[in-house]
Amino acid sequence: MPTVRRMQPGRAFLVAATLLAAFVSAPLRAQTTVKLSHPYPTVAQHHKNMEFFKAEVEKRSVGKLKIDIFPASQLMPITQEINGILSGQIQAAYTLNTIAATIDPLWGFFEMPFVFNISPDNQKHLKDFVRSESGGGALRKSMEAKGIKVIAIAPTDIVGATINTKRPITKMEDFSGLKMRTPGGKYLGQTMQRLGASPISMAFTEFAPAIVQGTVDGTVTGVLFTHDNRIPIKYLSSINLWYAGLPLLMSKRFFDGLPPDQQKAVLDAGRELEDYGFRVTEEEAAKRLKLIESEMKVKVEPPLDPKEIARMRAAAQPVLEAFVKDNAAGQALIDEARRLEK
């Protein structure tokens, strides 16, 4: 018969203590979940950007952080996301500057027309501003004072597609009488009025049936977004009236409660997201314009004559003046954008 060895009492106590310590400390090593909301369908680049961010955070945190993405307003409409962050219903949201401006009006800066000299294949001017301490850095600090941490300002598109069903836009007079949807915000509608169009504020979910029914004639949106969603329009002109901003926001209280290594993982992933967003936009936008023309049978106008852009810029100048009047720090942002263009 085999001999049964008895464990020494001291050793048994040590093993039991070790198991108990492991059990007690397990919650300290538990995975932290981040609920992240955004308003767009999974086909949109908006969602693809969040899938990229999720992969980067989970890799860099070695699985300590888990990102749960809720697209297409599954948890709440876009207008409730910031309140959701502040109340703790969600921890993060990938949103628009017009939504960020509801809590911090300085974010209305991204509605300023013609402040960035960018094209479908070159957004360097905008990226330099996002990375500038006096540009994107100032916007981040302003939002942080409201209890929101800006993790990234990452584009999903070049939001310079002025699309409509009525006529080509090659000069300022072509805006006259057009009913143009805007995604909210305070200043894009003012720009539309200055150019001669009639702005109508509505969410994209309302816009899709509205353009089919003729309630609106068009909108200002992204090149990739137009193609991904096969928006039923006839004409597209590239005019830099709006830049969306696209901040990835997180609860500052939640972020501050993370261990330093996890905070670093989130911020490093945010910077990678910015690089990814600009890279994809520059690689894809010019290609998508060709597909919009060939697949969707849309008339895509060549770049507008610089003289026409100058006329539009002059007509829209009062919008910049209104922004500065509303925001004491607004002129510094405009000055920084102009400095970086030189």
Solvent accessible surface area in square Angstrom, and as a share of the most:
residue,aa,sasa,rsa
1,M,230,1.03
2,P,116,0.73
3,T,123,0.72
4,V,130,0.75
5,R,225,0.82
6,R,214,0.78
7,M,107,0.48
8,Q,125,0.55
9,P,109,0.68
10,G,54,0.52
11,R,148,0.54
12,A,42,0.33
13,F,154,0.64
14,L,111,0.55
15,V,60,0.35
16,A,57,0.44
17,A,41,0.32
18,T,82,0.48
19,L,121,0.60
20,L,112,0.56
21,A,60,0.47
22,A,49,0.38
23,F,154,0.64
24,V,96,0.55
25,S,33,0.21
26,A,47,0.37
27,P,94,0.59
28,L,155,0.77
29,R,172,0.63
30,A,63,0.49
31,Q,97,0.43
32,T,43,0.25
33,T,58,0.34
34,V,0,0.00
35,K,84,0.36
36,L,0,0.00
37,S,0,0.00
38,H,0,0.00
39,P,23,0.15
40,Y,34,0.13
41,P,46,0.29
42,T,81,0.47
43,V,74,0.43
44,A,1,0.01
45,Q,15,0.07
46,H,7,0.03
47,H,16,0.07
48,K,75,0.32
49,N,0,0.00
50,M,0,0.00
51,E,86,0.39
52,F,45,0.19
53,F,0,0.00
54,K,61,0.26
55,A,61,0.48
56,E,21,0.09
57,V,0,0.00
58,E,46,0.21
59,K,129,0.55
60,R,90,0.33
61,S,5,0.03
62,V,128,0.74
63,G,33,0.31
64,K,93,0.39
65,L,0,0.00
66,K,70,0.30
67,I,0,0.00
68,D,40,0.21
69,I,33,0.17
70,F,49,0.20
71,P,11,0.07
72,A,53,0.41
73,S,41,0.26
74,Q,115,0.51
75,L,70,0.35
76,M,15,0.07
77,P,62,0.39
78,I,27,0.14
79,T,96,0.56
80,Q,96,0.42
81,E,0,0.00
82,I,10,0.05
83,N,101,0.52
84,G,0,0.00
85,I,2,0.01
86,L,74,0.37
87,S,74,0.48
88,G,41,0.40
89,Q,117,0.52
90,I,2,0.01
91,Q,32,0.14
92,A,1,0.01
93,A,0,0.00
94,Y,0,0.00
95,T,0,0.00
96,L,14,0.07
97,N,0,0.00
98,T,5,0.03
99,I,17,0.09
100,A,0,0.00
101,A,20,0.16
102,T,106,0.62
103,I,40,0.20
104,D,4,0.02
105,P,77,0.48
106,L,15,0.07
107,W,0,0.00
108,G,0,0.00
109,F,0,0.00
110,F,1,0.00
111,E,1,0.00
112,M,0,0.00
113,P,2,0.01
114,F,19,0.08
115,V,10,0.06
116,F,4,0.02
117,N,103,0.53
118,I,15,0.08
119,S,43,0.28
120,P,25,0.16
121,D,90,0.47
122,N,80,0.41
123,Q,2,0.01
124,K,131,0.55
125,H,14,0.06
126,L,12,0.06
127,K,59,0.25
128,D,44,0.23
129,F,0,0.00
130,V,3,0.02
131,R,70,0.25
132,S,15,0.10
133,E,114,0.51
134,S,62,0.40
135,G,0,0.00
136,G,0,0.00
137,G,10,0.10
138,A,33,0.25
139,L,0,0.00
140,R,59,0.22
141,K,131,0.56
142,S,26,0.17
143,M,0,0.00
144,E,56,0.25
145,A,88,0.68
146,K,82,0.35
147,G,29,0.27
148,I,0,0.00
149,K,35,0.15
150,V,6,0.04
151,I,5,0.03
152,A,0,0.00
153,I,3,0.02
154,A,0,0.00
155,P,13,0.08
156,T,14,0.08
157,D,8,0.04
158,I,6,0.03
159,V,17,0.10
160,G,2,0.02
161,A,0,0.00
162,T,1,0.00
163,I,0,0.00
164,N,1,0.01
165,T,33,0.19
166,K,116,0.49
167,R,84,0.31
168,P,45,0.28
169,I,1,0.00
170,T,59,0.34
171,K,87,0.37
172,M,36,0.16
173,E,88,0.40
174,D,18,0.09
175,F,0,0.00
176,S,65,0.42
177,G,56,0.54
178,L,2,0.01
179,K,75,0.32
180,M,0,0.00
181,R,16,0.06
182,T,5,0.03
183,P,17,0.11
184,G,19,0.18
185,G,45,0.44
186,K,119,0.50
187,Y,6,0.02
188,L,0,0.00
189,G,14,0.13
190,Q,55,0.24
191,T,0,0.00
192,M,0,0.00
193,Q,115,0.51
194,R,131,0.48
195,L,6,0.03
196,G,36,0.35
197,A,6,0.04
198,S,54,0.35
199,P,40,0.25
200,I,57,0.29
201,S,77,0.50
202,M,26,0.11
203,A,44,0.34
204,F,39,0.16
205,T,108,0.63
206,E,98,0.44
207,F,1,0.00
208,A,43,0.33
209,P,60,0.38
210,A,8,0.06
211,I,9,0.05
212,V,110,0.63
213,Q,139,0.62
214,G,38,0.36
215,T,70,0.40
216,V,1,0.00
217,D,6,0.03
218,G,0,0.00
219,T,1,0.00
220,V,0,0.00
221,T,11,0.07
222,G,3,0.03
223,V,1,0.01
224,L,1,0.01
225,F,28,0.12
226,T,0,0.00
227,H,14,0.06
228,D,25,0.13
229,N,40,0.21
230,R,123,0.45
231,I,5,0.03
232,P,74,0.46
233,I,10,0.05
234,K,121,0.51
235,Y,45,0.17
236,L,0,0.00
237,S,1,0.01
238,S,37,0.24
239,I,1,0.01
240,N,30,0.15
241,L,0,0.00
242,W,12,0.04
243,Y,13,0.05
244,A,2,0.02
245,G,6,0.06
246,L,5,0.03
247,P,0,0.00
248,L,1,0.00
249,L,0,0.00
250,M,1,0.00
251,S,11,0.07
252,K,55,0.23
253,R,182,0.66
254,F,46,0.19
255,F,8,0.03
256,D,76,0.39
257,G,65,0.63
258,L,13,0.06
259,P,60,0.38
260,P,112,0.70
261,D,75,0.39
262,Q,15,0.07
263,Q,43,0.19
264,K,128,0.54
265,A,4,0.03
266,V,0,0.00
267,L,73,0.36
268,D,43,0.22
269,A,0,0.00
270,G,0,0.00
271,R,137,0.50
272,E,66,0.30
273,L,0,0.00
274,E,4,0.02
275,D,39,0.20
276,Y,41,0.16
277,G,1,0.01
278,F,5,0.02
279,R,114,0.42
280,V,20,0.12
281,T,0,0.00
282,E,54,0.24
283,E,95,0.43
284,E,46,0.21
285,A,0,0.00
286,A,41,0.32
287,K,115,0.49
288,R,28,0.10
289,L,24,0.12
290,K,145,0.61
291,L,64,0.32
292,I,0,0.00
293,E,83,0.37
294,S,64,0.41
295,E,89,0.40
296,M,36,0.16
297,K,162,0.69
298,V,3,0.02
299,K,105,0.44
300,V,27,0.16
301,E,16,0.07
302,P,93,0.58
303,P,123,0.77
304,L,18,0.09
305,D,77,0.40
306,P,107,0.67
307,K,159,0.67
308,E,31,0.14
309,I,37,0.19
310,A,51,0.40
311,R,95,0.35
312,M,0,0.00
313,R,109,0.40
314,A,72,0.56
315,A,26,0.20
316,A,1,0.01
317,Q,63,0.28
318,P,44,0.28
319,V,1,0.00
320,L,11,0.06
321,E,98,0.44
322,A,31,0.24
323,F,0,0.00
324,V,42,0.24
325,K,179,0.76
326,D,70,0.36
327,N,12,0.06
328,A,113,0.87
329,A,52,0.40
330,G,0,0.00
331,Q,74,0.33
332,A,62,0.48
333,L,2,0.01
334,I,3,0.02
335,D,71,0.37
336,E,14,0.06
337,A,0,0.00
338,R,108,0.39
339,R,139,0.51
340,L,40,0.20
341,E,87,0.39
342,K,207,0.88
